[in-house]
Structure formats: structure tokens, C-alpha cells
Amino acid sequence: MSDRQSNMIIINYGIGNLTSVQNMLKKSGATNVLISNREDDIIHADKLILPGVGHFDYGMNQLKESGLVPILEKKVHQQKTPILGICLGAQLMTNSSDEGSVPGLGWVEGKTVSFDQSLLEKGYKIPHMGWNTVKVINENPLSHGMTLDSRFYFVHSYHMTMNQREDVWLTSHYGYDFCAGFHRDNIYACQFHPEKSHRFGMNLMRNFVNL
């Protein structure tokens, strides 16, 4: 393993399956993965993970109250540190959400919207919960090893929409096709939970570790 792989920080802002993410990263080959809310740890991180579960506004307020937004902006935009957003963490990277009124981080041009009930056939319940396959729309290094039967674990009532088609990394289908992951430059994000997705999630995490 390279030294670069040993300096990965899972951002702790009070939300998310932090230990589960840490365990999956270790199983995927990462070493010395830290869960931290310390600015110094984040400053010196070579890779970052922004996890999250729950309500959009609560998540954004927690992140703001942590005082970490300015250093994250510097890491992401100036230093181009690779970052992976998971579930709510991915949604927080968009401009806004139908779930609340607090602005998102706006790291990508897009928003988080509720599932369109008018497009969901009878039997499609919200939240979308369970295993579902994904389709690679635009390749990136995290796509390596993904196949047509690659499936991941979802739990969500809202999904992301991108303003630019080239930012869409993955789609999934639940009544209709929706964005299940996006990528722009050093920013990667997935709506599903790779830490709960067994070998498929491990493959994705390994790709991130080996960037």
C-alpha cells in the first residue's frame, strides 16, 4: 500500500454510518482510516469521505455548526483532494433539496428532488429501500470492475438531478431512471450505501482507495 492510502479521513459531523464506512474501507485495502472532525486531520488528508443519513436541512446545519465547511471548500476546490459523498453526504453536495430550505454546498450544479409519485407505478413505495442495479453513464476510475449485475443497497426518499449530463456517473431504475451517482473532477458521490453493498461496495471503495 502507498502512504497516500493511509491518510484517509471520514468526516464526522454527527451523521452517518461512520464505523461501517471505516470497516468497509479497511476491508477494501485502506490503512489508518480515521473518523475525525479535527481541522488538522482534514487539512492533511489525501482523501475524504462525506457520509450521511437523514434530513437534508439537519445535515447541512450539522455540517455548518461543525465549522468544517471552509476547510472542506479549500480541500475540494483549491487542493482538488478526492472526496466521496455517500447518501445524504452526496445530496449535500448539490445546490438545494426539496426536503428543506437550507442551501446545499453547491459543489455540483444540480439539486436533490423527491421521487415523482406520478411516474411511480402501483407497488413502488417510498422510500426506495433495498438492492438495485446501476448503469454506468459516464466512466470514471471508480467504475472499474462494475458490471451489468453490479447492485447496491439503497435507502432514500429523494434523489439527485444534475444540470449537466456529463456529471451523471450512474443511474438506477425505480419506476423511472434516476441519478444514482455523479462525478466532477475530484468529486465523487453515490446515492446508495457502498458500505452495506458487500462485494460490489467493496469494489467501489477499493477503486477509491487506489485513486
N, C-alpha and C positions, 0 to 999 in steps of 0.2 A: 504494500500500500504506500502511496505517496504521502508526504507530510500534509499536502493540501487536503487530503481526505480526512485528516484527523482534527480539523478545525471547523466543525460544523455546529451551528447554533440553531436550536429550536426556540423560537421567540415565545417567551412566557408572558402573556398579558392577561392571564386569568381565565382563558377559554381554550378548550380543545383537549383532544386525547393525547396529551404530551408524552406520557410514558409509552403508550402504544406506538407512537411515531418513532420515538427513540429506539425502541426494541426492534422495529422493522428495519430501521436504518442500520443498526448493528448487524442484523442478520444479512443485510444486503452488502456488507463489506466495509461500512464506515467504522472508524475508530475514534474514541474520545468525543462522542457526540454529547453536547451539553444542552440542557434545558436552562435558559437564563433570561433574566430581564435586566442584566447589568450592561450598561452602555459600553463599558470597556470590552466585554466579551464580544459584543456585536461589532464594534469597531474593528476588531482583529479577526473576525470570521471570514473564512474563504467561501462559505456557502451558508445560506439562510433558509429556514423553513418557517412559513407563517401558517399555522394550523387554525382551527376554529370550528365551533359548533354553536348554534343558537341564533338569536335575533340580530339582524344587521346593525340597528342603531346601538344596541348594547355593546356589540363587538367593537364598533368604531369608537364609542365613548371610552371603553376599556383601553383601547389602544392609545387614544389621546391622553388619557389620565396616566398611562404608564410613562409618558414623556419620551417615548422612543421614536415617534414619527419623524422628527427632524434627522436623527441619525440614520433611520431607515431610508429616508429620501436621499441622503448623501450616498449611502452604500449602493442603492439601486440605480440612481440616475448618474452620479458622478463616477463612482468606482466600478460600476457595472458588475457588482457581485451577483452571482447566480442566486435566485430565490425561487422557492416553490411554494405556492399558495395551495392550501387544501380546504375544500368545502367552504365554510364561511370565510376562511382566510383568502380564498380565491375571489369570492364575491366582494370582499372589502377593497380589492384592487381596482374595481370598476368605479364609474363616476357616481352612481347612486343606486338605490334599490326601491322597488315597490313596497318593500316590507317596512320602510320607515322614511324619515325626512332628513336624516343626517347625511351630508355628502360623504362619498367614499374617498379613497386615496387618489383615484383618478390616474392610476399608473398605465391603464389602457383605456382606449376610447370605447366605451360600452356601458351597459347598465345591467342590473340584476332585476329580473321580472318574475312575476308569478306565472305558474303554468296557466295557459289559456284553456279554461274549462270548456269553452265552446268547441275546441278541437279534440277534446278527450272523449273517446267513446265510452259507453257504459262499461263499468268494471275497472276503469282506470282511476284509482284512488290517489288522493293527495294526503300525505307526502308520497312521493315516489320512493319506495323503500325496497331494497334487495339488490340482487345481482342483475347486471345488464351488460351487454356487449357495447363496444365503442368502435367507431370508424375513424381512421386517421385521415384527416382532410389535408393538412399541411405537415409534411415530415419535419422532425427536428431530432436532436440526439436522444431525447427521452422516448422516442418512438421505436428505437432499436429493439427488435425481438417481438414487437406486437404483431399479432396475427388476427385473422377474422374472428377467431373464437376467444380472443382476449376479453375477459369480463371483470368488472369491478363492482364494489359494493357502494350503493348509493343510499343516502337518506336526506331528502331535501324537498321543500315545497316551492322553491324559487330556483331559477336557472339564469345563466348569464347570456347576454346577447352582445355581439361585437359589432361596432360600426364598420370595421374593415374586415372583409372576408379573409384576408391573408393572416389575420390574427387568430382565426379559429384553428386550433390544433386538432381537437377531437369532437365528434358528435356522438350522441346516443339517441335512442328512439324510445319515447314513451308517449304514445298517442300521436306524436309528431317528432321530427328531428329537432334536437336542441343542442346547444353548445355544451359539451362536457369537459372542455379544456381549452385553454388559449395559451399562446406563446408570442412574445415580442422581445427580441434581443435577449437579454439575460433574465427575463421574467417568464416563469412557467407557472401554470395553475391548472388544477383539476377539481371538478365538482364532486367527484367521488372520493372515497377514502382508500388510498393505496395501502395504508397500514392495516386495513381489515380485508384486503383483497388477495391474501395468500400468495401463490407464486406469481400471479400477474402483477400484483402490487410490488412484490419483491423485485421483479424485473425492472419496473419503472424506477423504483428507488435506487437500484444498482446503477442504472443509467445516470441518475442524478449524481450519485456519489462519484462516478467515474468521469463526469464532465471535465 
